[in-house]
Amino acid sequence: MVFHIIDAMTDGFSRTTERNGLVFVAIFAVLALLNAFVAPVETGTTVGVTLTAGLVGFLTGLLSLAIGLATMATAIVALRTFASDETETISREFRRRKIATATLNAFVGTIVFVSLVAAGSVFLLVPGLFLLVSLYYWSAFVAIEDQNFVRAFRSSWALTRGSRLRLFGLGIAVLVLGLAVNATVAIPTFLLGGTAGLVLTQVVAAAVTVYIIATTARAYDQLRGLEPPVEADSRPESAGMAA
């Protein structure tokens, strides 16, 4: 059996357009809008005003970090949901099971993952892309299997073995689709402008994000199905066993 790119993409689209997918689109859009509206206030140059501006900047930075962590937690719940058979309700277990630990691992793991891919790309583009494809599914292991990010990297490396070229093709296809969708709404966004344009941009970006997460979860599930079953321990005394 081989990994099927079209199956992963169509399954991802189906899950995105079902009730749970639309709920996640709304959540991601709200979080993105909240983050977009968090911005330092421009002030004068007096000492008192400068201190106030510094405090405001610090508080908005904390708020932005909190929104970022909430976005990561939502992505974890989305991965768990899309990897399951749930399409109409988001299980309480998915929302609560070790969510703080998983979010912390996702936060640190993202920094390590980006650093590894960037380091590989410094030397040549190919090593960076190889690491990107090989380690990409670490987030699924963190979210779905409750692994820490170090173990998740090892698990992703093993899971993608033998399917990396097809997974690279999946990544390219999803990237092109995402760019096409964003390009399609560029003109309406420009015409609307202001708050309406910002809302449209963030909703479309949220829909693309949810599609990527759903496709990742369905690809992960498909890859798990390709893994060979664990064989029972061989017994020398079994009938038919060579001496």
Secondary structure as UniProt FT lines:
FT   HELIX           5..17
FT   HELIX           19..37
FT   HELIX           47..82
FT   HELIX           92..96
FT   TURN            97..98
FT   HELIX           99..123
FT   HELIX           125..135
FT   TURN            136..137
FT   HELIX           138..144
FT   HELIX           149..160
FT   TURN            161..163
FT   HELIX           164..184
FT   HELIX           186..192
FT   HELIX           194..226
FT   TURN            236..237
FT   TURN            239..240
//
